[in-house]
Amino acid sequence: MTSLDGIRILDLSRVLAGPWCTQTLADLGADVIKIERPGSGDDTRSWGPPFLKDAAGTETAEAAYYLGTNRNKRSVTCDIAQAEGQALIRELVRHCDVFVENFKVGDMARYGLDYAAVQRLNPRIVYCSITGFGQTGPYRERAGYDYAIQGMGGLMSVTGERDGQIDAQGHPVAGGPQKVGVAVADLFTGMYATVAILAALRHAERTGEGQYVDMALLDSQVAMLANLGANYLVSGKAPGRVGNAHQNIVPYQVFEVAPAADGGKEHIILAVGNDSQYARFCEIAERPDLAADARFAKNQDRVRNRAVLVPLLEPIMKTRGKSQWLAALEAAKVPCGAINSIAEVFADPQVSERGMVTPWHHPLQPELRLVSSPMKLSATPVRAQLPPPLLGQHTEEVLRELLGCSVERFAQLRQDKVI
């Protein structure tokens, strides 16, 4: 048994934020029916390379992007631009608990599939719309994409190297804004949507009433500014970029250490979180005077005197190699870490022990490996089923199971290119 056994989700979302939400719910056991466009399907099916290679090593049309966001779902094709397709969705709605869509504001009303229409068919439905800017406000009709939202929502203003640094030739270097390496606005919105849907399902369970969930990427991005948003609202001072340092804790950043055997640069993360950890770090560094110094004894003083302390620490960190520092710091329980490549992540014994890679027997690649769900529940473990490899793979199965669709009707729908 899984946590969401008996919950059925009609998923009209595509690309990332919506599919990330529904994949999480599917991991927890919900029956997610993924509605895709006939002929092309979810946009991410073609977002590559990389594409999956078959057993002979030949590249297929199956994009890695799609495979990473659609496990545990059933694929049904339906053209909602056709009246017959809209009618089919309305029939399915009666048998579902949740409806998820990420169309532009107003599109679902044009199809007769907006919340008001769907709720009349199923008063218990939890209807979740995911858009760039939400259903209200001056930007509601704009298309919102993760990259733009990272910029508009302030994340890029605090991500990247700080301005005003000096290069080896003594010239000032402008740090410049940077986006995060993965689409975090999409991912956070998907996770917030998951939480909101679960809360709405709980309400429906108690009262029999569904509700509308309005999720916006910009809202989620503003919320995930977290302490930096609070810093600004409390102080009135907008935080800037600090590179690999922390806005509120010192020393909490990347340091260069002694070079590798081949002469290449090496770095570690030193993440001192409190005053006692700082004192232990100073002992390991053989500089107890830096812990006794009133300018650095407490974190608030270290933050205020960052420009003095960090230059003192930089030459100290270069006196030992990466493995020496990591071993000593870990033994003293001073938070630290290596900076791994993606390849090193998946070779890490901790990642392996935690089962963060799942092997799949894919019809095109019998030894496919994909990232696993991080959720580990003792009584209701998450599911692990292959993302549907074939577009519309479950169309007939779902229509027969939920609607009692006859052979004749199914054939007609296919002939009319509704499915």
Summary of the structure (lengths in Angstrom):
residues: 419
radius of gyration: 25.8
end to end distance: 31.8
largest distance: 85.0
contacts: 1271
relative contact order: 0.14
helix: 39%
strand: 16%
